[in-house]
Amino acid sequence: MSSSYLYSKAVIINESTHTTQLMHDLQVHQIELQLQNEELRRAQLALEVSNARYFDLYDLAPVGYLTVSAQGLILEANLCAANLLGMARSVLVGKPLSCFIVKTQQDSYYQCRRALLETGQTQTCELQLLQSDGLLLWVRLNVSAVPEDAPTPALRVIVSDISESKRLEAALLESNQNLIQARQNADQANQAKSDFLSSMSHELRSPLNAILGFAQLMESGQPAPTPSQQGSLTQILKGGWYLLALVNDILDLASIESGKVALSMEPVPLALLLQDCQTLIEPLAASNAVLLHFSELDPACNVQADPIRLKQVIINLLSNAIKYNQPGGTVTVSCRPISLQRLRISVKDTGDGLSEDKLAQLFQPFNRLGQELGNSKGTGIGLVVSQRLVQSMGGELGVQSQVGEGSVFWFELNVV
């Protein structure tokens, strides 16, 4: 076999092997291309799904989204923005956003844009947009800048409908104004009532004093009245003194409410004043079989008050504690410091006590909490007068009570 033949055969074998290798490589590349194409198709599908989701979120958002160019023209708008303005998106695109803003409020929008450009921070403003049907719509604009790597500079504008909150705000403002007007009317009516009561009290007191004076003269005159006449005079004096006390209470209340009450504020020795009150109230306590107990007090303890008005307050609290107590009960008067500048005086009884609903009505004028049918007489004014007198003297009056265990009425005054 010649050498040329062998060489030719070797060449053929090499070419065949090379061809086989090329075919294999081509098949491998073909498979790789198919895999790459498949990966590209999956990526494209995912991108399309993502884009669809993005556009759904963008279009179906509950607020309006606008993209506005640096020149103020609307570049993009979602469905909500178009619905808020009542027109198609195709109509919005290319128009200045400012042309949909009420002319008198366009400055708010321009100031918002200017502040955004100066600070780079999102800006907010509230204004009215003009809808296609000519109606006005209150909205809140949140204006921010498109990221710096965007192809062209632009603004993102979020449009939120606040017409309902503005309506509620206007209704609340109107309601407040009505309440203020009603309060002014009530104050005027209350002042008129106080002036009337003050005037009538003065008019009633003069003839009452005359009636009481003449009844006392007749009672002590000569010859002495007959038993029948004495009974009539007793009824006249009893009713007259009661009516005079009522008139005085009304006059006090009217004076306090009208701001005309005159107070003579001075340091008052509390121990001495309580002793006077005890002397005055002991006959009433004895007639009701109620035991009085006054705690000892430092004679040097002084409070800042009007002495006459302070005695009026204490006598009133003691009278109530005795009248609404039970036979054989006790009334305890005690004092204790609340702070270096404040002292609390308490009057505790062993009566029936007050329920929560009665406590809520306690300081209402002429409200005797159902005691009108009882044996204890009263006007339902004294406690209100006492509270307001204490307040006028820079103090505070309150109560603690429990049904079946009695009540504690207390008031605080400044120590001097």
C-alpha positions as CSV (number, residue, x, y, z in Angstrom):
1,M,0.0,0.0,0.0
2,S,1.5,3.3,-1.1
3,S,2.3,6.1,1.3
4,S,0.1,8.5,-0.7
5,Y,-2.9,6.4,-0.2
6,L,-2.3,6.2,3.5
7,Y,-1.9,10.0,3.7
8,S,-5.1,10.5,1.8
9,K,-7.0,8.2,4.1
10,A,-5.6,9.9,7.2
11,V,-6.7,13.3,5.8
12,I,-10.2,12.0,5.2
13,I,-10.4,10.5,8.7
14,N,-9.3,13.8,10.2
15,E,-11.8,15.8,8.2
16,S,-14.6,13.5,9.2
17,T,-13.7,13.8,12.9
18,H,-13.5,17.6,12.6
19,T,-16.9,17.6,10.9
20,T,-18.4,15.4,13.6
21,Q,-17.0,17.8,16.2
22,L,-18.4,20.8,14.4
23,M,-21.8,19.1,14.2
24,H,-21.7,18.4,17.9
25,D,-20.7,22.0,18.7
26,L,-23.5,23.3,16.5
27,Q,-26.0,21.1,18.3
28,V,-24.8,22.3,21.7
29,H,-25.0,25.9,20.6
30,Q,-28.5,25.3,19.3
31,I,-29.6,23.8,22.6
32,E,-28.0,26.8,24.5
33,L,-29.8,29.2,22.2
34,Q,-33.1,27.4,22.7
35,L,-32.6,27.7,26.5
36,Q,-31.7,31.3,26.2
37,N,-34.7,32.0,24.1
38,E,-36.9,30.2,26.6
39,E,-35.4,32.3,29.4
40,L,-36.0,35.4,27.4
41,R,-39.6,34.4,26.8
42,R,-40.1,33.8,30.6
43,A,-38.5,37.2,31.4
44,Q,-40.7,38.9,28.8
45,L,-43.8,37.3,30.2
46,A,-42.8,38.3,33.7
47,L,-42.2,41.8,32.5
48,E,-45.5,42.0,30.9
49,V,-47.2,40.7,34.0
50,S,-45.3,43.2,36.1
51,N,-46.2,46.0,33.7
52,A,-49.9,44.9,33.8
53,R,-49.8,44.9,37.6
54,Y,-48.2,48.3,37.7
55,F,-50.7,49.8,35.3
56,D,-53.6,48.2,37.3
57,L,-52.2,49.8,40.5
58,Y,-51.6,53.1,38.8
59,D,-55.0,53.3,37.0
60,L,-57.1,51.8,39.8
61,A,-55.6,53.7,42.7
62,P,-58.1,55.5,44.9
63,V,-56.2,58.8,44.4
64,G,-55.3,60.7,41.3
65,Y,-51.8,60.4,39.9
66,L,-50.4,63.0,37.5
67,T,-47.0,63.4,35.9
68,V,-46.3,67.1,35.1
69,S,-43.5,68.4,33.0
70,A,-41.1,71.1,34.1
71,Q,-43.3,73.5,32.0
72,G,-46.4,72.5,34.0
73,L,-48.0,70.4,31.3
74,I,-49.8,67.1,32.2
75,L,-47.8,64.2,30.7
76,E,-49.7,61.3,32.3
77,A,-52.8,60.8,34.3
78,N,-54.5,57.8,35.9
79,L,-58.2,57.0,35.7
80,C,-58.9,58.5,39.2
81,A,-57.4,61.8,38.2
82,A,-59.5,61.8,35.1
83,N,-62.6,60.9,37.0
84,L,-62.0,63.6,39.6
85,L,-61.9,66.2,36.9
86,G,-64.7,64.5,35.0
87,M,-62.9,64.2,31.6
88,A,-61.0,61.7,29.6
89,R,-57.3,61.3,30.1
90,S,-56.7,62.1,26.4
91,V,-58.2,65.6,27.1
92,L,-56.0,66.1,30.2
93,V,-52.6,65.2,28.6
94,G,-50.8,68.2,27.2
95,K,-52.8,70.8,29.1
96,P,-51.4,72.9,32.0
97,L,-52.4,71.6,35.4
98,S,-53.0,75.2,36.4
99,C,-55.9,75.6,34.0
100,F,-57.9,73.2,36.1
101,I,-57.2,75.1,39.4
102,V,-59.5,77.9,40.5
103,K,-57.8,81.1,39.4
104,T,-57.8,82.7,42.9
105,Q,-56.0,79.6,44.3
106,Q,-53.4,79.1,41.6
107,D,-50.8,80.9,43.7
108,S,-51.0,78.1,46.3
109,Y,-50.0,75.6,43.6
110,Y,-47.1,77.8,42.3
111,Q,-45.8,78.4,45.8
112,C,-45.9,74.7,46.3
113,R,-43.8,74.0,43.2
114,R,-41.4,76.8,44.1
115,A,-40.9,75.4,47.6
116,L,-40.3,71.9,46.1
117,L,-37.6,73.3,43.7
118,E,-35.9,75.2,46.6
119,T,-35.9,72.4,49.2
120,G,-36.2,69.2,47.2
121,Q,-38.8,68.0,49.8
122,T,-42.4,66.9,49.0
123,Q,-44.8,69.8,49.3
124,T,-48.5,69.8,50.2
125,C,-51.3,72.3,49.5
126,E,-55.1,72.4,49.5
127,L,-57.1,74.0,46.8
128,Q,-60.1,73.7,44.5
129,L,-60.2,72.2,41.1
130,L,-62.7,73.1,38.4
131,Q,-64.5,70.0,37.1
132,S,-65.8,69.6,33.6
133,D,-69.4,70.3,34.7
134,G,-68.4,73.6,36.3
135,L,-68.5,72.3,39.9
136,L,-65.7,72.9,42.4
137,L,-63.8,70.1,44.1
138,W,-61.6,70.5,47.2
139,V,-58.4,68.4,46.8
140,R,-55.1,68.0,48.5
141,L,-52.0,68.1,46.2
142,N,-48.8,66.2,47.2
143,V,-46.1,67.4,44.9
144,S,-42.7,65.6,44.6
145,A,-39.9,65.5,42.1
146,V,-39.2,62.6,39.6
147,P,-35.9,60.8,40.4
148,E,-32.8,62.6,39.1
149,D,-31.9,59.7,36.8
150,A,-35.2,60.1,34.8
151,P,-34.8,61.0,31.2
152,T,-36.5,64.4,31.6
153,P,-37.2,66.5,34.7
154,A,-40.9,66.3,35.9
155,L,-43.1,66.4,38.9
156,R,-45.3,63.7,40.5
157,V,-48.6,65.0,41.7
158,I,-50.9,63.0,44.0
159,V,-54.5,64.4,44.0
160,S,-56.7,63.4,47.0
161,D,-60.4,64.3,47.2
162,I,-60.9,66.2,50.5
163,S,-64.3,67.6,49.7
164,E,-66.1,65.6,52.4
165,S,-63.6,66.6,55.2
166,K,-64.0,70.3,54.0
167,R,-67.8,70.0,54.2
168,L,-67.5,68.5,57.7
169,E,-65.0,71.3,58.7
170,A,-67.4,74.0,57.4
171,A,-70.3,72.3,59.3
172,L,-68.2,72.2,62.5
173,L,-67.3,75.8,62.1
174,E,-70.9,76.8,61.6
175,S,-71.9,74.7,64.6
176,N,-69.2,76.3,66.7
177,Q,-70.4,79.8,65.7
178,N,-74.0,78.8,66.5
179,L,-72.8,77.5,69.9
180,I,-70.9,80.8,70.5
181,Q,-74.0,82.8,69.6
182,A,-76.2,80.5,71.8
183,R,-73.7,81.0,74.7
184,Q,-73.8,84.8,74.2
185,N,-77.6,84.7,74.2
186,A,-77.7,82.5,77.3
187,D,-75.3,84.8,79.1
188,Q,-77.4,87.8,78.2
189,A,-80.5,86.0,79.4
190,N,-78.8,84.9,82.5
191,Q,-77.7,88.5,83.2
192,A,-81.2,89.7,82.6
193,K,-82.5,87.1,85.0
194,S,-79.9,88.1,87.6
195,D,-80.8,91.8,87.2
196,F,-84.5,90.9,87.5
197,L,-83.9,88.8,90.6
198,S,-81.8,91.5,92.2
199,S,-84.3,94.2,91.5
200,M,-87.3,92.0,92.7
201,S,-85.4,90.9,95.8
202,H,-84.8,94.6,96.8
203,E,-88.5,95.3,96.1
204,L,-89.6,92.4,98.2
205,R,-87.3,92.9,101.2
206,S,-88.6,96.4,102.1
207,P,-92.3,95.4,102.6
208,L,-91.2,92.1,104.3
209,N,-89.2,94.0,106.9
210,A,-92.2,96.2,107.5
211,I,-94.5,93.2,107.9
212,L,-92.1,91.5,110.3
213,G,-91.5,94.7,112.3
214,F,-95.2,95.4,112.8
215,A,-95.9,91.7,113.7
216,Q,-93.1,91.9,116.4
217,L,-94.6,95.2,117.7
218,M,-98.1,93.6,117.9
219,E,-96.6,90.5,119.6
220,S,-94.9,92.6,122.3
221,G,-97.6,95.3,122.6
222,Q,-100.1,96.0,125.4
223,P,-102.5,94.6,126.0
224,A,-101.0,91.2,125.1
225,P,-102.5,89.4,122.1
226,T,-105.1,86.7,122.8
227,P,-104.0,83.1,122.2
228,S,-105.8,83.2,118.9
229,Q,-104.0,86.4,117.9
230,Q,-100.7,85.0,119.1
231,G,-101.1,81.9,116.9
232,S,-101.7,84.2,113.9
233,L,-98.8,86.4,114.7
234,T,-96.6,83.3,115.1
235,Q,-97.6,82.1,111.6
236,I,-96.9,85.6,110.2
237,L,-93.5,85.8,111.8
238,K,-92.6,82.2,110.8
239,G,-93.6,82.7,107.2
240,G,-92.1,86.2,107.0
241,W,-88.7,85.1,108.3
242,Y,-88.7,82.1,105.9
243,L,-89.6,84.4,103.0
244,L,-87.0,86.9,104.0
245,A,-84.3,84.2,104.1
246,L,-85.4,83.1,100.6
247,V,-85.2,86.6,99.3
248,N,-81.8,87.1,100.8
249,D,-80.5,83.8,99.2
250,I,-81.9,84.9,95.8
251,L,-80.3,88.3,96.2
252,D,-76.9,86.7,97.1
253,L,-77.1,84.4,94.1
254,A,-78.1,87.2,91.7
255,S,-75.3,89.4,93.1
256,I,-72.7,86.6,92.6
257,E,-73.9,85.7,89.1
258,S,-73.8,89.3,88.0
259,G,-70.4,89.8,89.4
260,K,-71.6,92.5,91.8
261,V,-70.9,90.7,95.1
262,A,-68.6,92.7,97.3
263,L,-65.9,90.8,99.3
264,S,-63.7,92.2,102.0
265,M,-60.7,89.8,101.8
266,E,-58.5,89.7,104.9
267,P,-56.6,87.2,107.1
268,V,-59.4,85.5,109.2
269,P,-58.5,83.6,112.4
270,L,-60.2,80.3,111.6
271,A,-60.3,78.8,115.1
272,L,-62.2,81.9,116.4
273,L,-64.6,82.0,113.5
274,L,-65.4,78.2,113.9
275,Q,-66.1,78.8,117.6
276,D,-68.6,81.6,116.7
277,C,-70.3,79.2,114.2
278,Q,-70.5,76.5,116.8
279,T,-72.2,78.8,119.2
280,L,-74.7,79.9,116.6
281,I,-75.6,76.4,115.3
282,E,-75.8,74.6,118.7
283,P,-79.5,75.4,119.2
284,L,-80.4,73.8,115.8
285,A,-78.3,70.8,116.6
286,A,-80.0,70.3,120.0
287,S,-83.5,70.6,118.6
288,N,-82.6,67.9,116.0
289,A,-80.8,65.6,118.6
290,V,-77.6,65.9,116.6
291,L,-74.2,65.9,118.4
292,L,-71.6,68.5,117.2
293,H,-67.9,67.8,117.3
294,F,-65.3,70.4,116.3
295,S,-61.6,69.3,116.1
296,E,-59.0,71.5,117.8
297,L,-57.3,74.0,115.6
298,D,-54.1,76.1,116.0
299,P,-55.3,79.6,117.1
300,A,-52.6,81.1,114.8
301,C,-54.1,79.5,111.7
302,N,-55.5,82.2,109.4
303,V,-57.1,81.9,106.0
304,Q,-57.6,84.6,103.3
305,A,-61.3,85.2,103.1
306,D,-64.2,87.6,103.7
307,P,-65.1,86.8,107.4
308,I,-68.9,87.5,107.0
309,R,-69.1,85.4,103.8
310,L,-66.9,82.6,105.3
311,K,-69.2,82.4,108.3
312,Q,-72.2,82.3,105.9
313,V,-70.6,79.3,104.1
314,I,-69.8,77.4,107.3
315,I,-73.2,78.0,108.9
316,N,-74.9,76.8,105.7
317,L,-72.9,73.6,105.6
318,L,-73.5,73.0,109.3
319,S,-77.3,73.6,108.9
320,N,-77.5,71.1,106.0
321,A,-75.5,68.5,107.9
322,I,-77.9,68.9,110.9
323,K,-81.2,69.1,109.0
324,Y,-80.4,66.1,106.7
325,N,-78.9,64.0,109.5
326,Q,-80.7,61.4,111.6
327,P,-81.7,61.7,115.3
328,G,-78.8,60.8,117.5
329,G,-76.4,61.4,114.6
330,T,-73.2,63.4,114.6
331,V,-71.7,66.3,112.7
332,T,-67.9,66.5,112.7
333,V,-65.9,69.6,111.7
334,S,-62.2,69.1,110.9
335,C,-59.4,70.9,109.3
336,R,-56.2,69.7,107.6
337,P,-53.5,71.2,105.4
338,I,-53.5,70.2,101.8
339,S,-50.2,72.0,101.1
340,L,-48.2,74.8,102.7
341,Q,-50.5,77.3,101.1
342,R,-53.9,75.5,101.3
343,L,-56.2,74.3,104.1
344,R,-59.3,72.1,103.8
345,I,-62.3,72.5,106.1
346,S,-64.6,69.4,106.2
347,V,-68.1,69.0,107.6
348,K,-69.0,65.3,107.9
349,D,-72.5,64.0,108.8
350,T,-74.0,60.6,109.4
351,G,-77.1,61.1,107.3
352,D,-78.5,58.9,104.4
353,G,-75.8,60.0,101.9
354,L,-76.3,60.8,98.3
355,S,-76.3,58.6,95.2
356,E,-74.3,59.3,92.1
357,D,-77.2,60.8,90.2
358,K,-78.1,63.1,93.1
359,L,-74.5,64.2,93.4
360,A,-74.6,65.3,89.7
361,Q,-77.5,67.6,90.5
362,L,-76.3,68.8,93.8
363,F,-75.1,72.3,92.8
364,Q,-78.1,73.3,90.7
365,P,-80.1,76.3,92.0
366,F,-83.5,75.5,93.6
367,N,-82.9,71.7,93.3
368,R,-83.5,70.1,96.7
369,L,-83.0,66.5,95.4
370,G,-86.4,65.3,96.3
371,Q,-86.5,66.8,99.8
372,E,-89.3,69.2,99.0
373,L,-91.8,66.8,100.6
374,G,-89.7,66.2,103.7
375,N,-89.8,67.9,107.0
376,S,-86.6,69.9,106.4
377,K,-87.2,73.4,105.0
378,G,-85.0,75.0,102.5
379,T,-84.7,76.8,99.2
380,G,-82.1,74.8,97.3
381,I,-80.0,77.9,96.9
382,G,-77.8,78.0,99.9
383,L,-75.3,75.3,98.7
384,V,-75.0,77.0,95.3
385,V,-74.4,80.3,97.0
386,S,-71.8,78.7,99.3
387,Q,-69.9,77.1,96.4
388,R,-69.8,80.4,94.4
389,L,-68.8,82.4,97.4
390,V,-65.9,80.0,98.1
391,Q,-64.8,80.3,94.4
392,S,-65.0,84.1,94.7
393,M,-62.6,83.9,97.6
394,G,-60.1,81.9,95.6
395,G,-61.1,78.5,97.0
396,E,-62.9,75.3,95.9
397,L,-65.9,73.5,97.4
398,G,-66.8,69.9,96.8
399,V,-68.5,66.8,98.3
400,Q,-67.9,63.1,98.9
401,S,-70.8,60.9,99.8
402,Q,-71.9,57.3,100.0
403,V,-75.5,56.1,100.4
404,G,-76.1,54.8,103.9
405,E,-73.0,56.3,105.4
406,G,-73.4,60.0,105.1
407,S,-71.6,62.9,103.3
408,V,-68.6,65.1,103.7
409,F,-68.8,68.6,102.4
410,W,-65.4,70.3,102.2
411,F,-63.9,73.6,101.0
412,E,-60.4,74.8,100.6
413,L,-59.0,78.3,101.1
414,N,-55.5,79.8,101.0
415,V,-53.6,80.1,104.2
416,V,-51.9,83.4,105.2
